[in-house]
Amino acid sequence: MIALVTGSCGFQATHLIDALVKDGNDVIGLAIPSDVSFKNYNSYLSGKKRYRQVWGSINDKDLVERIVSGVNVVFHLAAKINVDESIYDFENFYKTNIIGTSNILEACRKSNVKMIQTSTCEVMGENLDGKPMKEDRPLLPHSPYAASKCAAERMCYAYYKTHDLDVKIVRPFNLYGERQKRYGAGAMIPIFFEKAINDEDIVVNGDGKQERDYIHVSDIVRAYLHILNHPEYTGKIVHVGCGVPRSVIDIAEKIVKIRQRPNSSRSCEEGGSYDVHGR
């Protein structure tokens, strides 16, 4: 099998490429050139057998069509993902996440290539009643990022219904794992680990009782490969999580324990912030 992975130098993608190559597949990666992309390419992909890197954008329709025409499946992971950034840079989010996805879909249609679309649980919106969300609840995206991914999902379904395209949609919940961004607007768990490793206080905003479903990157990779080989998922949305909610403060305290700090403590007024430390 020959697979194309868009957003190839990203956190999820490098792990997926590792698994695809390990299983004996040929893989082409497509990513926009940037300092972060070059760093991740050199760290995780450079020199990998059966892998070829292409530098370019999913908004380059001619490039996308040329690459897609020579593969069997597209794992479409490329996207702009920062929620806060999407509020003031929404045009670029729409351009990448909606128009870029449209380019991938059209190229797959023309060449009759299978596609797996990576979405996000953000399209479901906030959990306002404190009860577990049902998979069939109405979509209530609360940010331009979430709205753009919701639109991409609906386009995928439209191509499935209109053109009988073999497309499957994956909605991962909150991912964590090795190689995840741990600085700037990075993810919570790697940031917390970075703080612990550097013997710094882990600061949790609010009461720390906010809960989310977290899934390790190795599990989402296994899900991608499982979904790829099961035609019953065509045209469907597959939620991927662990089904167990974890609070922010519980995660912070667990990381402290992993760091072998036996005397963790926390103190602040309700609604303030916690300093989790073990000096």
Phi, psi and omega in degrees: 000142174249124183241142171254130176243113177276154186066037194295339182262011179276173183305300180299315190297320182295325177290319179296317179298318176306313183292318180297315180294319179301327180278004176092015180268154170270137186229136171248132178250140177237125180209151175286133178293131177199168179300317180294317180298316180297319180298312181292322177300312181294328182280324192237340189239333185300131178082000181290130179292146178066021179232138177228130181262133173242131179261123181171184187244148174290350175272359173268094188300318182296316179298314181300314182295322179296315182290313184298328183297343183251014183238170178260333182208146175245123168265106186266093180257345184297131179188157166270132195234351185282119184299312183297319180297326183295339182292322181253352180235040189298330182298318179290328176295318179293320180299314182283308190282333180258301182294318179300317177295322176300320178297318178296314180301314182294321177295320177295321178297313183297324184256005180053055183249137176294153181218139170241119183263126175271119177251213183201150175293347179299336181295341183278343179084192184277152174267102189269339184257001178077000180265155178303137178288141173270148185294336183260015180294153178299146179280129182227066181298135187252006180215159175303324176301307182298321179296322180292323178287327176296316178298320179297319176302313183294325176295319178300315180296321179297322178290326176296313183286320186278318187246003182058035180287137177281089181232138179235144184245128180247126176250093176286150169272204193285116185273150171211162177149181181301145177081358181287147182299131185235019180222164180059239179267039181287182184278156188298310187297312177295328176295316178299317179297320179299318177298314182296317180298324180272010178059040178250155177294141173266116183260125180246122180284145180074206183272354177077007183269001178299132184245143175218163176264122182248144179223137181286148184300328179296328180286323178292326177296316177298324179294316178303313184292324177294313182296322179305319188266010180234103185296341181294347178272354181301130181077004183253162172255127182245117175277134181235112178205188179255346177081007181238116180288142178233131179276156180300316183292325177296319179295316180300316182291325178294320178296321176300317180294319178300324179284000177064050172250098189290336187250065180284151178210166178208146179199133172179169176282155180305133180087359179269230178219151180261138167256110180262116185212172182211043181281000000 
